[in-house]
Amino acid sequence: MKTVKPAELERLSRLDPAVRFTLLTGPDEATMAAVAGHLIGLAGKDAERLDLTGTQLAQDPSLLAAEAASMSLFSPARVIRLEISGSGDDSVAAVEALLAADNAINPVVATGASVTAKSKLVKLVEGSDSAVAAICYQPDRRALVGIAMGAAEEQGLRIANSEAQLLVDLVSGDQALMRREIEKIALYLDAGRDRQRQVTAADIAALGAATHEEDVSECINVALGGKVRELPVMLATAAAVGVAEIRIIRALAIRAMELARLRAEVDAGAHPATVVAAKSSGVFWKERDAVTAQLHIWDSVRVARLMSRLLDCERALKASGTAGAVLFRKLMTDIAHQAARAR
């Protein structure tokens, strides 16, 4: 089967019995987790879940096919959740056995953030009629607003576009944190599918005060604005209040994608201030001055290079046994110096 978009899988109302293996990969772990959760939920609330790892499959390549063909002793249905490590090469033999098996009644949902589109595992999936792959990329701000509104609706909440934008900015685009905040708001308002509640800005502010969004935004603007002297203090402050390094990197990636989109309009002849001020820009009003200044600094080539380095840094922060923290500080310093030279 061909590679599909994650949204196509999220829109499914039932599992396709012809699909034995679903592979979710890409840099956006939040989307991967959300899609995997949705697919597993489609197996039914009483379904038995079996968790496997790529290491287990490397030790016993026949295990996946055997488990996929085994009926549950205690539940009417069964679903297998596979966590793939590294490039996924250690799982190829097991997936090949699964796809070639005469019988497979239990669907397998696999995730692996480091599996690339050119990997052997993705090529194997793309060449099979019994498997599907979806590569999850970090959505831009506009898409995140839509995700927030959809997640709120699932919890029995009605949230207007302006409040959804506020929530996205509050969590600096972190989808996992955003969904937790929405669940917290639903609990606070006693919302449910049969008890619709309207979310206000006051509700979001009251329950989201501990997310330190100002510290994240300040780090982003100091780095991208080329404020080299201010950067060490900003990073120390963010660390002191508990802002994770990977959260800053992800917030920077969202800003980089926003700059890339707006920069295309600037390259077409529009003035940065005009582009940012337009309602279609999606830029939060508090950030307009900073984003306008950054559009003057960061051209399309610089933004593309920035996005590549941010992705490499996120991978290093997520991997064990790497100097992720050191690479993070170096990258933040490099960004600030590059912006300073381009001002």
TORDO-60225 format. One line per field, with one value per residue (C-alpha): residue number from 1; chain; x, y, z. Coordinates in pm, 1 decimal, always signed. Example, Ala and Ser with C-alpha at 12.3 -4.5 7.8 and 13.67 -1.06 7.14 Angstrom:
BEGIN
num = 1, 2
cadena = A, A
X = +1230.0, +1367.0
Y = -450.0, -106.0
Z = +780.0, +714.0
END
This chain:
BEGIN
num = 1, 2, 3, 4, 5, 6, 7, 8, 9, 10, 11, 12, 13, 14, 15, 16, 17, 18, 19, 20, 21, 22, 23, 24, 25, 26, 27, 28, 29, 30, 31, 32, 33, 34, 35, 36, 37, 38, 39, 40, 41, 42, 43, 44, 45, 46, 47, 48, 49, 50, 51, 52, 53, 54, 55, 56, 57, 58, 59, 60, 61, 62, 63, 64, 65, 66, 67, 68, 69, 70, 71, 72, 73, 74, 75, 76, 77, 78, 79, 80, 81, 82, 83, 84, 85, 86, 87, 88, 89, 90, 91, 92, 93, 94, 95, 96, 97, 98, 99, 100, 101, 102, 103, 104, 105, 106, 107, 108, 109, 110, 111, 112, 113, 114, 115, 116, 117, 118, 119, 120, 121, 122, 123, 124, 125, 126, 127, 128, 129, 130, 131, 132, 133, 134, 135, 136, 137, 138, 139, 140, 141, 142, 143, 144, 145, 146, 147, 148, 149, 150, 151, 152, 153, 154, 155, 156, 157, 158, 159, 160, 161, 162, 163, 164, 165, 166, 167, 168, 169, 170, 171, 172, 173, 174, 175, 176, 177, 178, 179, 180, 181, 182, 183, 184, 185, 186, 187, 188, 189, 190, 191, 192, 193, 194, 195, 196, 197, 198, 199, 200, 201, 202, 203, 204, 205, 206, 207, 208, 209, 210, 211, 212, 213, 214, 215, 216, 217, 218, 219, 220, 221, 222, 223, 224, 225, 226, 227, 228, 229, 230, 231, 232, 233, 234, 235, 236, 237, 238, 239, 240, 241, 242, 243, 244, 245, 246, 247, 248, 249, 250, 251, 252, 253, 254, 255, 256, 257, 258, 259, 260, 261, 262, 263, 264, 265, 266, 267, 268, 269, 270, 271, 272, 273, 274, 275, 276, 277, 278, 279, 280, 281, 282, 283, 284, 285, 286, 287, 288, 289, 290, 291, 292, 293, 294, 295, 296, 297, 298, 299, 300, 301, 302, 303, 304, 305, 306, 307, 308, 309, 310, 311, 312, 313, 314, 315, 316, 317, 318, 319, 320, 321, 322, 323, 324, 325, 326, 327, 328, 329, 330, 331, 332, 333, 334, 335, 336, 337, 338, 339, 340, 341, 342, 343
cadena = A, A, A, A, A, A, A, A, A, A, A, A, A, A, A, A, A, A, A, A, A, A, A, A, A, A, A, A, A, A, A, A, A, A, A, A, A, A, A, A, A, A, A, A, A, A, A, A, A, A, A, A, A, A, A, A, A, A, A, A, A, A, A, A, A, A, A, A, A, A, A, A, A, A, A, A, A, A, A, A, A, A, A, A, A, A, A, A, A, A, A, A, A, A, A, A, A, A, A, A, A, A, A, A, A, A, A, A, A, A, A, A, A, A, A, A, A, A, A, A, A, A, A, A, A, A, A, A, A, A, A, A, A, A, A, A, A, A, A, A, A, A, A, A, A, A, A, A, A, A, A, A, A, A, A, A, A, A, A, A, A, A, A, A, A, A, A, A, A, A, A, A, A, A, A, A, A, A, A, A, A, A, A, A, A, A, A, A, A, A, A, A, A, A, A, A, A, A, A, A, A, A, A, A, A, A, A, A, A, A, A, A, A, A, A, A, A, A, A, A, A, A, A, A, A, A, A, A, A, A, A, A, A, A, A, A, A, A, A, A, A, A, A, A, A, A, A, A, A, A, A, A, A, A, A, A, A, A, A, A, A, A, A, A, A, A, A, A, A, A, A, A, A, A, A, A, A, A, A, A, A, A, A, A, A, A, A, A, A, A, A, A, A, A, A, A, A, A, A, A, A, A, A, A, A, A, A, A, A, A, A, A, A, A, A, A, A, A, A, A, A, A, A, A, A, A, A, A, A, A, A, A, A, A, A, A, A, A, A, A, A, A, A
X = +0.0, +109.7, +216.3, -79.1, -113.0, -161.4, -491.9, -632.5, -569.3, -717.5, -1039.2, -1088.9, -1396.9, -1293.9, -981.5, -933.9, -906.4, -684.5, -416.9, -196.1, +73.8, +55.9, +384.4, +395.1, +722.9, +866.2, +990.5, +654.9, +614.1, +298.9, +114.5, +247.8, +119.3, -221.0, -268.9, -147.6, -386.1, -675.2, -602.5, -565.2, -890.7, -1068.2, -996.7, -1253.4, -1243.6, -1232.6, -951.5, -636.7, -319.5, +17.7, +329.8, +642.1, +977.5, +1216.6, +1473.3, +1236.4, +1177.5, +1550.6, +1596.3, +1298.5, +1186.5, +897.5, +741.4, +539.8, +369.9, +296.7, +135.5, -60.9, -212.6, -294.0, -642.0, -686.4, -789.6, -960.4, -1083.7, -1295.9, -1020.3, -647.2, -414.4, -33.7, +159.3, +518.7, +784.9, +1064.3, +1412.1, +1670.0, +1636.0, +1400.1, +1635.9, +1617.7, +1241.3, +1248.9, +1271.0, +983.0, +760.5, +845.3, +731.5, +411.1, +323.0, +401.5, +208.0, -98.7, -301.9, -296.6, -603.8, -452.0, -350.5, -5.6, +43.8, +412.6, +587.3, +948.9, +1063.0, +1403.8, +1273.9, +1325.7, +1129.6, +1423.2, +1457.0, +1421.6, +1116.7, +927.5, +1013.9, +885.8, +558.1, +512.1, +551.5, +289.2, -88.0, -126.7, +55.9, +40.2, +284.9, +234.0, +515.2, +433.0, +576.4, +539.0, +226.0, +241.1, +58.4, -258.1, -282.2, -217.2, -513.8, -731.7, -593.9, -671.3, -1029.6, -1077.8, -928.4, -1147.4, -1459.9, -1372.9, -1373.9, -1711.4, -1561.2, -1646.9, -1345.0, -1333.8, -1044.2, -898.4, -899.0, -750.8, -468.0, -411.6, -386.5, -140.8, +79.2, +49.7, +205.1, +447.9, +302.7, +364.9, +79.4, +110.7, +103.5, -185.0, -396.2, -324.3, -429.8, -753.3, -825.4, -759.1, -996.4, -1265.9, -1234.8, -1242.8, -1558.8, -1719.4, -1749.8, -1844.7, -1996.3, -2340.1, -2233.4, -2096.6, -1903.4, -1763.5, -1394.9, -1296.1, -956.8, -992.4, -1030.6, -713.8, -515.6, -632.6, -531.9, -225.6, -22.0, +240.1, +349.3, +600.1, +508.1, +670.8, +1006.3, +987.8, +881.0, +1156.0, +1419.7, +1292.5, +1294.7, +1634.0, +1794.0, +1624.4, +1662.2, +2038.6, +2049.3, +2368.7, +2437.7, +2089.0, +2086.5, +2274.5, +2043.5, +1734.1, +1844.6, +1932.5, +1593.7, +1408.2, +1600.7, +1535.5, +1158.3, +1159.5, +1128.0, +1264.7, +1528.1, +1333.3, +1031.4, +1236.0, +1364.9, +1012.7, +886.0, +1174.4, +1081.8, +725.4, +851.8, +1092.1, +805.7, +603.7, +894.3, +932.7, +565.9, +569.5, +906.9, +759.2, +524.8, +811.9, +1017.5, +719.0, +743.2, +538.1, +676.7, +742.7, +528.8, +236.5, +264.1, +272.0, -11.7, -249.5, -520.5, -416.5, -65.2, -176.3, +82.5, -24.0, -50.6, +207.7, +463.4, +409.3, +697.7, +940.2, +831.5, +853.1, +1210.7, +1297.1, +1163.2, +1417.8, +1695.4, +1606.5, +1584.9, +1456.1, +1797.9, +1880.7, +1539.2, +1581.6, +1923.0, +1781.0, +1500.4, +1749.0, +1968.2, +1668.4, +1559.1, +1910.3, +1918.4, +1578.8, +1694.3, +2007.2, +1802.1, +1573.4, +1854.8, +2031.5, +2407.4, +2446.5, +2566.1, +2218.4, +2230.6, +2567.4, +2444.0, +2133.7, +2333.0, +2570.8, +2281.6, +2108.3, +2434.9, +2496.8, +2143.1, +2189.7, +2528.9, +2401.2, +2103.6, +2331.4, +2553.9, +2252.2, +2086.2
Y = +0.0, +355.9, +587.9, +784.6, +1100.3, +1062.1, +1251.4, +977.6, +722.3, +948.8, +971.8, +594.8, +471.8, +106.1, -98.2, -237.1, -618.5, -625.9, -417.0, -635.9, -380.9, -1.5, +187.2, +538.4, +726.8, +1076.9, +1356.6, +1438.4, +1190.8, +1361.5, +1292.0, +936.7, +875.5, +1029.0, +823.3, +503.0, +562.7, +616.1, +296.2, +88.7, +234.8, +117.0, -242.0, -189.8, -97.2, -464.9, -556.2, -708.9, -508.4, -675.5, -455.5, -565.6, -401.4, -413.0, -578.8, -869.7, -912.1, -905.4, -1194.1, -1389.5, -1282.5, -1533.0, -1378.0, -1105.0, -1338.3, -1590.3, -1330.8, -1181.2, -1525.2, -1605.9, -1559.5, -1386.2, -1612.2, -1337.2, -1074.5, -1069.4, -888.1, -833.8, -559.9, -551.5, -232.8, -238.4, +14.0, +19.9, +139.3, +299.6, +260.5, -36.3, -277.4, -519.5, -552.9, -611.8, -991.7, -1009.3, -781.9, -980.7, -1296.1, -1125.8, -1005.7, -1347.8, -1548.4, -1748.9, -1606.6, -1287.0, -1186.5, -928.5, -589.3, -449.4, -76.3, +20.8, +349.9, +449.4, +811.4, +732.3, +523.3, +728.3, +728.7, +555.1, +276.0, -91.7, -114.1, +165.6, +20.5, -317.3, -165.1, +35.0, -280.0, -479.2, -492.2, -577.3, -282.7, +95.0, +366.2, +725.2, +974.6, +1228.3, +1578.3, +1865.0, +2058.5, +2434.6, +2672.7, +2683.0, +2304.0, +2294.9, +2526.2, +2282.1, +1991.2, +2178.8, +2244.0, +1880.8, +1746.9, +1984.2, +1864.1, +1503.9, +1608.4, +1783.3, +2130.7, +2412.8, +2632.7, +2931.4, +2990.0, +3271.9, +3059.7, +2766.4, +2993.5, +3102.0, +2739.8, +2654.3, +2949.5, +2860.5, +2517.9, +2638.6, +2394.8, +2086.1, +1855.6, +1612.9, +1896.7, +2060.3, +1746.6, +1717.0, +2078.4, +2011.7, +1709.2, +1923.3, +2194.2, +1934.5, +1800.9, +2152.5, +2243.1, +1900.7, +1858.4, +1545.2, +1437.3, +1485.6, +1799.2, +2056.8, +2340.9, +2663.1, +2732.2, +3090.5, +3258.4, +3287.5, +2907.7, +2852.7, +3110.9, +2978.0, +2618.9, +2677.3, +2907.6, +2644.2, +2585.6, +2872.4, +2977.6, +3316.9, +3157.3, +2943.5, +3236.1, +3452.9, +3188.3, +3163.2, +3537.7, +3589.8, +3318.4, +3403.1, +3774.0, +3746.0, +3868.2, +3682.8, +3847.9, +3773.6, +3407.4, +3251.4, +3420.9, +3316.7, +2953.0, +2950.8, +3098.3, +2844.6, +2557.8, +2696.0, +2693.0, +2346.0, +2408.0, +2102.5, +2155.9, +1945.6, +2169.3, +2473.7, +2290.1, +2190.3, +2544.5, +2672.3, +2422.3, +2552.5, +2911.0, +2807.4, +2658.3, +2973.8, +3186.6, +2964.4, +3010.3, +3386.3, +3426.2, +3287.0, +3587.5, +3825.4, +3671.2, +3731.3, +4105.5, +4167.3, +4366.1, +4163.2, +4389.4, +4364.3, +3985.6, +3944.5, +4190.0, +4007.4, +3801.1, +3504.2, +3506.0, +3318.1, +3506.9, +3568.6, +3942.5, +3943.1, +3790.3, +4012.3, +4253.6, +3968.7, +3767.9, +4077.2, +4138.3, +3771.4, +3782.8, +4055.7, +3831.8, +3482.1, +3424.9, +3102.2, +2936.0, +3011.3, +2884.9, +2557.6, +2499.5, +2589.2, +2334.4, +2060.4, +2136.4, +2152.8, +1806.6, +1668.1, +1824.2, +1679.6, +1334.1, +1374.6, +1488.0, +1184.6, +932.6, +779.0, +802.4, +1123.1, +1471.9, +1608.8, +1881.8, +2007.5, +2003.5, +2195.2, +2480.5, +2490.1, +2505.7, +2784.2, +2979.8, +2920.4, +3039.5, +3358.6, +3433.1, +3367.7, +3597.7, +3865.1, +3857.7, +3880.7, +4175.4
Z = +0.0, -49.7, +230.0, +366.0, +571.5, +948.5, +924.6, +699.4, +973.6, +1240.5, +1037.3, +1032.7, +1217.0, +1205.0, +1145.3, +795.8, +832.8, +522.4, +696.0, +912.1, +986.7, +1032.2, +1062.2, +1207.2, +1185.8, +1151.4, +1377.0, +1539.8, +1823.4, +1951.0, +1626.0, +1621.8, +1974.0, +1893.6, +1575.5, +1741.8, +2032.1, +1791.2, +1596.7, +1911.7, +2040.8, +1725.3, +1830.8, +2106.3, +2473.5, +2573.1, +2333.8, +2478.6, +2405.7, +2367.3, +2372.3, +2185.4, +2108.7, +1818.6, +2046.1, +2110.5, +1738.1, +1665.2, +1908.7, +1769.0, +1417.4, +1426.3, +1736.7, +1562.3, +1314.9, +1589.0, +1814.2, +1524.7, +1456.9, +1821.3, +1960.2, +2294.6, +2580.4, +2776.4, +2529.5, +2213.6, +2023.8, +2039.0, +1910.4, +1907.5, +1982.8, +1856.1, +1956.5, +1698.3, +1791.2, +1566.0, +1189.7, +1223.3, +1046.3, +1340.6, +1282.3, +905.1, +924.2, +1172.0, +962.4, +649.3, +830.7, +941.8, +592.0, +439.9, +702.7, +599.0, +884.6, +1090.7, +1290.0, +1524.2, +1378.6, +1455.8, +1517.2, +1515.5, +1591.9, +1536.8, +1535.2, +1383.8, +1093.7, +777.8, +452.2, +280.0, +536.4, +450.7, +677.0, +501.8, +160.3, +277.5, +395.0, +75.3, -132.1, +56.8, +9.3, +379.9, +532.9, +545.7, +654.0, +765.3, +819.5, +1089.4, +1051.7, +1297.3, +1193.6, +1148.2, +1379.7, +1171.6, +1171.7, +1546.0, +1602.8, +1410.0, +1613.0, +1934.4, +1826.2, +1726.7, +2050.6, +2250.9, +2069.8, +2159.6, +2526.5, +2503.8, +2479.8, +2241.6, +2175.8, +1941.6, +1702.9, +1913.6, +2229.9, +2036.6, +1919.4, +2278.4, +2388.6, +2109.7, +2208.0, +2574.5, +2519.3, +2250.7, +1999.4, +2213.3, +2106.4, +2395.1, +2648.7, +2461.5, +2482.2, +2854.8, +2904.0, +2713.8, +2932.3, +3238.8, +3114.8, +3043.8, +3397.1, +3540.3, +3344.7, +3398.4, +3021.6, +2830.8, +2502.5, +2659.2, +2851.0, +2608.5, +2770.9, +2620.3, +2686.4, +2762.8, +2768.1, +3145.7, +3175.0, +2971.9, +3166.3, +3502.7, +3429.8, +3212.8, +3434.3, +3507.7, +3148.5, +3144.7, +2792.0, +2833.7, +2911.2, +2596.2, +2377.4, +2519.1, +2443.9, +2086.5, +2031.1, +2193.0, +1975.5, +1646.1, +1713.2, +1751.8, +2113.0, +2195.2, +2530.9, +2663.3, +2563.5, +2861.2, +3111.7, +2916.6, +2899.3, +3270.0, +3358.3, +3144.2, +3304.3, +3653.3, +3605.5, +3453.2, +3078.6, +2897.0, +2628.5, +2377.9, +2428.6, +2328.2, +2021.2, +1916.6, +1970.1, +1757.4, +1484.8, +1480.6, +1455.9, +1177.5, +975.7, +1037.9, +912.9, +605.3, +516.8, +571.0, +403.3, +80.4, +72.7, +145.5, -135.4, -363.5, -292.0, +24.4, +317.6, +634.8, +853.7, +611.2, +593.0, +971.3, +1032.8, +795.4, +962.6, +749.8, +901.3, +1213.3, +1421.6, +1781.4, +1838.7, +2117.4, +1882.1, +1577.0, +1640.0, +1708.1, +1403.4, +1180.5, +1295.4, +1239.8, +884.0, +809.7, +945.4, +828.4, +454.1, +299.8, +279.8, +643.1, +757.9, +568.4, +727.1, +1067.8, +1037.9, +948.9, +1250.2, +1484.5, +1371.8, +1429.2, +1775.1, +1871.1, +1768.6, +1981.8, +2283.2, +2252.9, +2205.9, +2502.8, +2539.2, +2338.4, +2429.9, +2360.5, +2625.3, +2496.7, +2137.3, +2244.5, +2399.8, +2103.6, +1858.0, +2052.1, +2059.8, +1687.4, +1603.7, +1803.8, +1647.7, +1295.3, +1353.1, +1498.1, +1189.0, +956.1, +1130.7
END
